Amino acid sequence: MAVMVTLTLKTDAATYERLHSELIKAAVPEGLIFHSGREVPGGIAVTDFWPTAEAFQSFMGGPAGAGMAAAGIPQPDDVQITPVLTASKG
């Protein structure tokens, strides 16, 4: 079942933007359906849609985790994974 994932990256917009294209290139083959990020107090709020919670967790445990660590971004402590009825690309 598809899931919506929300989390906050504790970083600034410039760091997020530098990392964004690299992580999107890695996320799409892992199954990412949709990604958005916006500035909020204290970081960047992210909303993603993934085909499964396991696909998201695999990405966070692999490419995303490594990229975030290299950029000095701590693992988010507010991850919420919510099952959705639909998640479509178009």
C-alpha positions, 0 to 999 in steps of 0.5 A: 500500500502506498504511503505518505511520509512527512519529516523535517530536515534540520538544515538550511535551504542552501544545504537542502538545495545542494543535496536535493538533485543528488537524492532525487536521482537516487530516490526515483529508482527506489520507487519515489512517487512524489517529493516536495520540500518547503522552508519551516522554522528550524529546517525543511519540511518534506512530504513524500509519497512512496509505494511502500513504507519499506521502500522509504525505509530502505532509501533512508537506510541507504542513499538518503542516510549516507547523503544526509550524513555527508552533508551534516544533516541529522536523521529526522526525529519526526518521521510519520508514515501514513497509508494512503488510498492512492498516490499517482504521478499524473 
